[in-house]
Amino acid sequence: MDSARQALDLAREMRQPAYRYYDSSDLVAEAWIAAAASRFGDARCLALAGADFARQHSQPAREVWCLQTAVHFDDPAGAARLGQLADSLGTPRATVAADYARALDSDDARGLDAASNAFESMGDRLAAADAAAQSATSHRRAGRTGNAKTAAARARRLAALCGGATSPALIAAEFAPPFTNREREIVVLVARGLTNKQIAEIESVSVRTVESHIYRASTKAGVNGRAGLRDLIVN
């Protein structure tokens, strides 16, 4: 993560003013750095800011890329816009990204499986890994344990082909309890040792809401409070 930050800062220092046309790329890079630091809300906002920049500057292909990045961070808010872009562009990337967003929005595990297969056939193994990981989480929430294990194994295989890459979705796929996306994010932050107040600030919710999520996550996992949730990741 530090190396990524240094590389981005260096690129900005060396960039010519005319290259500001490509600020959406910087915002996507910032989004992934934020996600690596478990700043999930910031990651989503940065990806969507990149999409807004691309749209304002008539860069539809880059807008697709930015909106797809938001989906990797469990934000399918751009699904309708991706559908419009898929219709206007007609490119494989736009079409698969739109299908991916719709599947995540409807918690459609099999749709996420299909998106994973499509991304892999395009050569985008990291996107395929994330879609498979999100499918595993969705299958688990629906009680389809066998399907969840199969999807998680596929996600691990694809991540290994990407040099052992990791992401919020890939981490979530390894959680046995059927957490919601917000519960999973809070468990990750608990494991990092953040206080409830710090988590509330990152997630833009109240401390009471954080406490409620921790209680529900603990109950689902069958563990005792923060310490038990921390062990889910540490171990």
Secondary structure, DSSP 8 states (H G I E B T S, - for coil): -HHHHHHHHHHHHH--GGGGGGHHHHHHHHHHHHHHTT-HHHHHHHHHHHHHHHHHTT-HHHHHHHHHHHHHTT--TTHHHHHHHHHHH--HHHHHHHHHHHHHHTT-HHHHHHHHHHHHHHT-HHHHHHHHHHHHHHHHHTT-HHHHHHHHHHHHHHHHHTTS---HHHHHHT--S---HHHHHHHHHHHTT--HHHHHHHHTS-HHHHHHHHHHHHHHHT--HHHHHHHHHH-
